[in-house]
Amino acid sequence: MTLEINKIYCADCLDLMKEMEDNSVDLVLTDPPYGIGECGAKNHSRGGACDPTYYMIKDWDFEKLSADYFNEIQRISKNQIIFGGNYFADVLSASSCWLVWDKDNSGDFADCELCWTSFKTAVRKYKWRWNGMLQEDMKHKETREHPTQKPRRLIENILLDYSKAGQTIFDPFLGSGTTAVACINTGRNFIGIEKDADYFEIAQKRVKEAQGQARLF
């Protein structure tokens, strides 16, 4: 099965990945649920509205992913960058190239996040403030619509360092669509999968807006 490029799907990624060919995408860049309950009550609004502090009530992050997901991710891609790789050390091989995201954090959450990669280069650090209402670029603040949403500029910088223009980037846990938007902005092709219908709708909207803006230049 060949998934269309520059398109996102609403499905369980494991089902679709099993139908994909070996090494059919250049890079998987993804942030899978860690199984630690990150979307707990303190991040929720019972009204369901998304803003920089409160998010829709979801239960997607209370069960740890099986090794099957990571086996398929590695089979269908040439390289991989996986946020939260430290939570999946039991199913991922040793790596010399971990990415460290310094969030310039002064709150109760983690100061840094780690990405496991399949690359053979050295450890690299990215510093980008993402601390509650505080963001690195306060003049162009991003709307945070997912409890584990990553800064678009952070993802763009990673793409610029670890992929090339025209390559196909796959995110099987697309969330609110940041990876796809970052691909549009950096001249990469994308394929995304998100099984939650609410977040899929948000991702679709963000992708369409980014594609519309790209056509203006």
GIGI-V839222 format. One record per residue. N is the residue number from 1. SS is DSSP state (H for helix, E for strand, C for the rest). PHI is phi in degrees with one decimal (999 if undefined). PSI is psi in whole degrees, 0 to 359 (NA if undefined). Layout:
N_SS_PHI_PSI, N_SS_PHI_PSI
This chain:
1_C_999_136, 2_C_-115.1_118, 3_C_-79.2_143, 4_C_-68.3_139, 5_C_-78.5_156, 6_C_58.0_41, 7_E_-144.5_148, 8_E_-117.3_151, 9_E_-123.8_146, 10_C_-103.7_102, 11_C_-169.2_171, 12_C_-77.9_121, 13_H_-60.8_329, 14_H_-62.7_320, 15_H_-61.7_316, 16_H_-75.2_323, 17_H_-62.4_326, 18_C_-63.0_339, 19_C_-94.4_355, 20_C_-87.2_154, 21_C_-79.8_157, 22_C_-59.1_141, 23_C_50.8_37, 24_C_-85.5_349, 25_E_-126.5_155, 26_E_-76.4_321, 27_E_-149.0_135, 28_E_-97.6_123, 29_E_-124.2_112, 30_E_-150.9_161, 31_C_-128.9_84, 32_C_-73.7_159, 33_C_-63.8_136, 34_C_-88.2_348, 35_C_78.1_27, 36_C_-116.5_10, 37_C_68.8_37, 38_C_-60.5_330, 39_C_-92.2_47, 40_C_-74.5_184, 41_H_-59.0_327, 42_H_-67.9_344, 43_H_-102.1_9, 44_E_-112.3_152, 45_C_-122.0_124, 46_C_-68.3_347, 47_C_-76.3_346, 48_C_85.8_355, 49_C_-78.0_145, 50_C_-101.8_128, 51_C_-144.4_182, 52_C_-61.5_349, 53_C_-116.3_324, 54_C_-122.7_145, 55_E_-132.4_168, 56_C_-61.3_144, 57_C_-71.4_122, 58_C_-139.5_159, 59_C_-121.8_26, 60_C_-74.5_347, 61_C_-117.4_38, 62_C_-116.5_355, 63_C_-123.9_130, 64_C_-74.2_141, 65_C_-67.3_147, 66_C_-78.7_165, 67_H_-62.9_338, 68_H_-56.2_320, 69_H_-61.4_316, 70_H_-74.2_327, 71_H_-61.3_317, 72_H_-70.1_319, 73_H_-56.1_315, 74_H_-73.6_330, 75_H_-70.9_319, 76_H_-90.1_359, 77_E_-130.2_155, 78_E_-81.3_327, 79_E_-145.6_161, 80_E_-140.1_142, 81_E_-130.5_119, 82_E_-125.5_112, 83_E_-63.0_148, 84_C_71.0_23, 85_H_-58.1_335, 86_H_-65.6_338, 87_H_-81.4_349, 88_H_-121.8_28, 89_C_-60.9_337, 90_C_-76.8_345, 91_C_-120.3_356, 92_C_-109.8_146, 93_C_-76.8_169, 94_C_-63.2_147, 95_C_-137.6_140, 96_C_-88.5_345, 97_C_-116.2_84, 98_C_-93.3_142, 99_E_-100.5_134, 100_E_-114.5_119, 101_E_-99.6_110, 102_E_-85.4_112, 103_C_-86.2_2, 104_C_49.8_52, 105_C_-96.2_136, 106_C_-119.5_8, 107_C_-98.7_205, 108_C_-87.9_347, 109_C_-81.8_173, 110_C_-60.2_142, 111_C_-70.4_329, 112_E_-137.7_160, 113_E_-125.3_149, 114_E_-111.8_140, 115_E_-116.3_126, 116_E_-78.6_140, 117_E_-133.8_161, 118_C_-92.0_0, 119_C_-75.9_159, 120_C_-104.4_10, 121_C_-87.0_188, 122_C_-84.0_170, 123_C_-62.6_141, 124_E_-129.2_141, 125_E_-111.8_138, 126_E_-119.3_129, 127_E_-110.2_120, 128_C_-152.2_114, 129_C_-64.4_134, 130_E_-155.7_70, 131_E_-125.6_89, 132_C_62.2_237, 133_C_-77.0_347, 134_E_-89.2_133, 135_E_-133.3_159, 136_C_-58.5_315, 137_C_-109.4_86, 138_H_-69.9_340, 139_H_-76.7_340, 140_H_-131.5_60, 141_C_-65.5_142, 142_C_-91.6_145, 143_C_-78.8_125, 144_C_-96.8_110, 145_C_-112.3_6, 146_C_-143.5_140, 147_C_-63.0_337, 148_C_-118.6_25, 149_C_-59.4_139, 150_C_-100.8_152, 151_C_-62.1_135, 152_H_-59.8_318, 153_H_-65.4_326, 154_H_-61.6_312, 155_H_-64.7_322, 156_H_-62.1_317, 157_H_-63.8_320, 158_H_-64.3_317, 159_H_-61.1_318, 160_H_-64.3_328, 161_H_-83.6_331, 162_H_-124.2_14, 163_C_-152.1_173, 164_C_-121.4_154, 165_C_-55.8_138, 166_C_90.0_346, 167_C_-74.1_163, 168_E_-103.5_124, 169_E_-108.0_134, 170_E_-119.3_129, 171_E_-123.2_104, 172_C_-78.4_349, 173_C_-124.8_71, 174_C_-70.9_334, 175_C_59.6_233, 176_C_-88.2_8, 177_C_97.5_12, 178_H_-60.3_318, 179_H_-61.2_317, 180_H_-63.1_316, 181_H_-62.6_317, 182_H_-63.3_324, 183_H_-64.7_316, 184_H_-58.6_317, 185_H_-72.8_341, 186_H_-112.9_8, 187_C_76.1_28, 188_C_-104.4_153, 189_E_-81.5_157, 190_E_-140.0_154, 191_E_-136.0_132, 192_E_-133.3_149, 193_E_-132.1_132, 194_C_-141.0_124, 195_C_-86.6_341, 196_C_-81.2_121, 197_H_-62.8_323, 198_H_-65.4_312, 199_H_-70.9_327, 200_H_-59.2_318, 201_H_-63.8_319, 202_H_-62.5_316, 203_H_-62.2_318, 204_H_-57.9_316, 205_H_-63.2_315, 206_H_-64.4_320, 207_H_-63.6_314, 208_H_-61.6_319, 209_H_-64.5_317, 210_H_-66.3_320, 211_H_-64.8_322, 212_H_-64.1_319, 213_H_-68.3_323, 214_H_-63.4_326, 215_C_-72.8_348, 216_C_-78.6_346, 217_C_-107.6_NA
